[in-house]
Amino acid sequence: MILDLSPDELLSTTRAVRKRLDLTRAVEHDVLEDCLRLAQQAPTASYSQNWHFVVVTDPERRAALAELWRDVAGPYLERRQSANAQFVRIGEAVRHLAAHLHEVPVHVIPCVEGRVEDKPAAWTASIYGSIIPAAWSFMLAARSRGLGTVWTTFHLMHERKAAEILGIPYEQVTQVALIPVAYTIGTEFKPGRRKPLDTMVHWDRW
Ligand SMILES: Cc1cc2nc3c(=O)[nH]c(=O)nc-3n(C[C@H](O)[C@H](O)[C@H](O)COP(=O)(O)O)c2cc1C
């Protein structure tokens, strides 16, 4: 099923979905492959297409990853306590996802060949820049099929342990995120609140 969304609607309503993930509905293998095939159309700095996606559906592996995620999310939520309403809302959503991450039917871990430790900034930019556009394309393709996703990085604090769980060759391959994937509860999403454009756009010079 493809949702009836214009390109602008797709780009403005692909939200960080944490509370509205349907934990009871399986995600079909071929739908995930369609999204990943679209992701492959993104640009990469290397002609060799040095990206990888680890798609985790095995319940034990998801539980182990969720454990690593929670271990970082917990202290983060403690530290970030604030009276700001938006903060409180996001904090609640993160808490909810932390409690249910193991139940989210699919975890996608985008990876890229190479490591950034001790590399110059330009090299780091091209390594991350080779996978992040593809991963975002995956998230857009997922949204267009009624799936919700959220870019998360908590588990990367335990990247080596996650690599062991999944058999990723840590010395050669960098994980960049853990994207929970599930059908959404309802398909209506609104554009997010963003700062005025002129606070972040610089015409001709900063
Ligand atoms: C680099 C990056 C790291 C993020 N890490 C996490 C994370 O570890 N956990 C989480 O719940 N959300 C994480 N997020 C999601 C952001 O909190 C989310 O994109 C932001 O709140 C905007 O939400 P919105 O698109 O619904 O407006 C991350 C997003 C980015 C881009």
PDBQT file of the ligand as one rigid body, heavy atoms in Angstrom, charges set to zero:
ROOT
HETATM    1  C1  LIG A 301      21.589  12.518  14.647  1.00  0.00    +0.000 C 
HETATM    2  C2  LIG A 301      20.288  12.220  15.362  1.00  0.00    +0.000 A 
HETATM    3  C3  LIG A 301      20.324  11.464  16.512  1.00  0.00    +0.000 A 
HETATM    4  C4  LIG A 301      19.129  11.133  17.187  1.00  0.00    +0.000 A 
HETATM    5  N1  LIG A 301      19.184  10.308  18.271  1.00  0.00    +0.000 NA
HETATM    6  C5  LIG A 301      18.034   9.924  18.868  1.00  0.00    +0.000 A 
HETATM    7  C6  LIG A 301      18.051   8.954  19.903  1.00  0.00    +0.000 A 
HETATM    8  O1  LIG A 301      19.090   8.389  20.259  1.00  0.00    +0.000 OA
HETATM    9  N2  LIG A 301      16.856   8.619  20.471  1.00  0.00    +0.000 N 
HETATM   10  C7  LIG A 301      15.677   9.141  20.052  1.00  0.00    +0.000 A 
HETATM   11  O2  LIG A 301      14.625   8.770  20.602  1.00  0.00    +0.000 OA
HETATM   12  N3  LIG A 301      15.618  10.051  19.058  1.00  0.00    +0.000 NA
HETATM   13  C8  LIG A 301      16.769  10.439  18.453  1.00  0.00    +0.000 A 
HETATM   14  N4  LIG A 301      16.726  11.316  17.384  1.00  0.00    +0.000 N 
HETATM   15  C9  LIG A 301      15.430  11.786  16.895  1.00  0.00    +0.000 C 
HETATM   16  C10 LIG A 301      15.221  13.258  17.161  1.00  0.00    +0.000 C 
HETATM   17  O3  LIG A 301      14.967  13.468  18.505  1.00  0.00    +0.000 OA
HETATM   18  C11 LIG A 301      14.042  13.719  16.288  1.00  0.00    +0.000 C 
HETATM   19  O4  LIG A 301      14.442  13.601  14.962  1.00  0.00    +0.000 OA
HETATM   20  C12 LIG A 301      13.631  15.123  16.614  1.00  0.00    +0.000 C 
HETATM   21  O5  LIG A 301      13.019  15.093  17.879  1.00  0.00    +0.000 OA
HETATM   22  C13 LIG A 301      12.683  15.692  15.560  1.00  0.00    +0.000 C 
HETATM   23  O6  LIG A 301      11.464  15.046  15.624  1.00  0.00    +0.000 OA
HETATM   24  P1  LIG A 301      10.350  15.417  14.556  1.00  0.00    +0.000 P 
HETATM   25  O7  LIG A 301      10.905  15.023  13.226  1.00  0.00    +0.000 OA
HETATM   26  O8  LIG A 301       9.147  14.582  14.893  1.00  0.00    +0.000 OA
HETATM   27  O9  LIG A 301      10.087  16.873  14.638  1.00  0.00    +0.000 OA
HETATM   28  C14 LIG A 301      17.888  11.628  16.696  1.00  0.00    +0.000 A 
HETATM   29  C15 LIG A 301      17.865  12.388  15.518  1.00  0.00    +0.000 A 
HETATM   30  C16 LIG A 301      19.043  12.670  14.842  1.00  0.00    +0.000 A 
HETATM   31  C17 LIG A 301      18.973  13.454  13.560  1.00  0.00    +0.000 C 
ENDROOT
TORSDOF 0
